[in-house]
Amino acid sequence: MPNGGFGCAYCQFYSPGKCNLRGANISNDHWTVCANVTYLKGGPTRVVDYLGYKPLDTTGVEIKGSIYSITSDLAMYTDVPWLENSEIFRTESEFPCSICNKKRVPDKYIKWKGTEVYFCSYEHYLYWRDQKILSGEATDTPTNSTLLNYAAHFNSLKVIDENTTPEERKRALRRDFWRKTYRRVKKVIIYALVIYLFVKAFNYFF
């Protein structure tokens, strides 16, 4: 995420690549979020707390609203809702928009019921998304608008501001720091061990 430590990647309902609450596959966990995002209460107290959450029990948990992709467009952040558990992607290839037939790079597209549907803009995607919901083909929360509300700053996005506190985001940032530090130390140890074993083997045979 723009602040380094927010999104599905740090939610207690999340396991690598999947939301355990919604059953959705998450391809970009730092740039995806929903109103159910949940962090450790009180914040981590030990280094091991920063390295991994114990997944929460999802029994009886009410699913709130849609999943959102956080994207940067026109130099500002915006949150774009998925359709059910189907993520919206970007591609650098040209495909005709399903709404206006216009081609634009980068394209937006969604994999819906086995078919890739392309859009020239998020606005046209939202229009198509609402039509699927209002026609009964999909169960989700309609936006009732083809216009996006852009936020100049990440923390002012509605889905983030309403469902997390500044303290929770700060804790996620700290956890992100320790996670990265742990991974770097782990790599150094592995490389050092490989070099050590190589030198030992070289001395043994030569």
C-alpha positions in Angstrom: 0.0 0.0 0.0 1.1 3.6 -0.4 1.8 3.8 3.4 3.6 0.4 3.3 1.4 -1.5 5.7 -2.3 -1.6 4.9 -4.7 -3.8 3.1 -5.6 -7.5 3.0 -2.0 -8.5 3.6 -2.2 -7.4 7.2 -5.8 -8.5 8.0 -6.4 -11.3 10.4 -8.9 -12.9 8.0 -6.2 -13.3 5.4 -3.9 -16.1 4.4 -1.4 -15.7 1.6 -3.4 -15.3 -1.6 -6.9 -15.8 -0.1 -9.5 -14.1 2.1 -10.7 -16.7 4.5 -13.8 -14.7 5.3 -15.1 -14.2 1.7 -13.4 -17.1 0.0 -11.9 -14.6 -2.6 -8.5 -15.0 -4.3 -6.4 -11.9 -3.7 -3.7 -11.2 -6.3 -2.5 -7.8 -4.9 -2.9 -8.0 -1.2 -1.3 -4.6 -0.4 -3.7 -2.8 -2.7 -6.9 -4.6 -1.8 -9.2 -3.9 1.2 -12.7 -4.2 2.5 -14.8 -3.0 5.4 -14.0 -6.2 7.3 -10.3 -5.5 7.5 -9.2 -6.4 11.1 -5.9 -6.0 12.8 -4.4 -7.2 16.0 -6.2 -5.5 18.9 -3.8 -3.4 21.0 -1.0 -3.8 18.6 1.9 -6.3 18.5 3.9 -6.7 21.6 6.7 -9.0 20.4 8.7 -9.4 17.2 6.9 -12.6 16.5 3.6 -10.7 16.6 4.8 -8.7 13.6 5.7 -11.7 11.5 2.3 -13.3 11.3 -1.3 -13.2 12.5 -3.2 -16.1 13.7 -6.2 -16.3 11.3 -9.5 -15.4 13.0 -12.5 -17.7 13.2 -14.9 -16.5 10.5 -18.0 -18.2 12.1 -20.9 -15.8 12.4 -18.9 -12.9 11.0 -21.1 -10.6 8.9 -19.6 -9.7 5.5 -19.7 -5.9 5.0 -20.0 -4.5 1.6 -17.7 -5.0 -1.4 -14.0 -5.7 -1.8 -12.1 -2.7 -3.1 -9.0 -2.3 -5.3 -7.1 0.8 -4.4 -5.7 2.4 -7.5 -3.9 5.6 -8.4 -5.5 7.5 -11.3 -5.0 11.1 -12.3 -2.3 11.3 -9.6 -4.9 10.6 -6.9 -6.1 7.5 -5.1 -9.5 6.0 -5.6 -11.2 2.8 -4.4 -12.8 0.7 -7.1 -15.3 -2.1 -5.9 -15.0 -5.6 -7.2 -18.0 -7.4 -8.5 -18.7 -10.1 -5.9 -15.3 -12.0 -5.6 -14.2 -11.0 -9.1 -11.2 -8.7 -9.1 -10.7 -5.9 -11.6 -7.3 -6.0 -13.4 -5.3 -3.7 -15.6 -3.6 -4.7 -18.9 -1.3 -2.8 -21.3 -2.9 -4.5 -24.3 -5.7 -2.9 -26.3 -9.2 -4.4 -26.3 -12.5 -2.7 -27.2 -14.5 -1.4 -24.3 -17.7 -3.5 -23.7 -19.6 -0.2 -23.2 -18.4 2.2 -25.8 -16.1 0.0 -28.0 -13.3 2.5 -27.5 -9.7 1.2 -27.2 -7.4 2.6 -24.5 -4.1 1.7 -22.8 -4.1 0.7 -20.1 -7.3 -1.3 -20.2 -9.3 -2.4 -17.3 -10.9 -5.9 -17.3 -12.7 -8.3 -15.1 -13.0 -12.1 -15.3 -16.7 -12.7 -15.0 -18.2 -16.2 -15.3 -15.3 -17.4 -17.4 -15.1 -14.4 -19.8 -12.8 -11.5 -19.8 -14.8 -8.2 -20.1 -12.8 -5.1 -21.0 -13.4 -1.4 -20.2 -11.8 1.9 -21.3 -12.3 3.5 -17.9 -13.3 2.7 -14.3 -16.5 4.8 -14.9 -17.6 2.4 -17.7 -16.7 -0.6 -15.5 -18.9 0.8 -12.7 -21.8 1.3 -15.1 -21.4 -2.3 -16.3 -21.1 -3.5 -12.7 -24.3 -1.8 -11.6 -26.2 -3.3 -14.5 -25.2 -6.8 -13.5 -26.3 -6.1 -9.9 -29.6 -4.4 -10.8 -30.5 -7.1 -13.3 -30.0 -9.8 -10.6 -27.1 -11.5 -12.3 -24.8 -10.6 -9.4 -25.2 -10.0 -5.7 -23.3 -7.0 -4.5 -23.7 -3.3 -3.5 -24.3 -1.0 -6.5 -22.5 2.3 -6.7 -25.5 4.0 -8.4 -23.0 6.2 -10.1 -20.7 6.1 -13.1 -18.4 8.7 -11.5 -15.6 8.0 -9.2 -14.8 10.1 -6.1 -11.0 10.7 -6.1 -9.1 11.3 -2.9 -5.9 13.3 -3.0 -4.5 11.3 -0.1 -4.7 7.6 0.6 -5.9 7.9 4.2 -8.9 10.0 3.0 -10.4 7.2 1.0 -13.9 6.4 2.3 -13.4 2.6 2.8 -10.2 3.3 4.7 -11.2 6.2 6.8 -14.5 4.6 7.9 -13.1 1.2 8.8 -9.7 1.8 10.3 -8.1 4.2 12.7 -4.8 6.1 12.4 -3.4 3.9 15.2 -4.3 0.7 13.4 -2.6 1.9 10.2 0.5 2.9 12.2 0.6 -0.6 13.8 0.4 -2.1 10.4 3.3 0.1 9.3 5.4 -1.1 12.2 4.5 -4.7 11.4 5.5 -4.2 7.8 8.9 -2.9 8.9 9.6 -6.0 11.1 8.4 -8.3 8.4 10.8 -6.8 5.8 13.6 -6.9 8.4 12.9 -10.5 9.2 13.0 -11.5 5.5 16.2 -9.6 4.9 17.9 -11.3 7.9 16.7 -14.6 6.7 18.1 -14.1 3.2 21.5 -13.1 4.6 21.6 -16.2 6.9 20.7 -18.5 4.0 23.3 -17.0 1.7 25.9 -17.2 4.3 25.1 -20.8 5.0 25.2 -21.7 1.3 28.6 -20.0 0.9 29.9 -21.8 4.0 28.8 -25.2 2.7 30.3 -24.4 -0.7 33.6 -23.5 0.8 33.6 -26.6 3.0 32.8 -28.8 0.0 35.5 -27.1 -2.0 38.1 -27.7 0.7 37.1 -31.3 1.1 37.4 -32.2 -2.6 40.4 -30.0 -3.5 
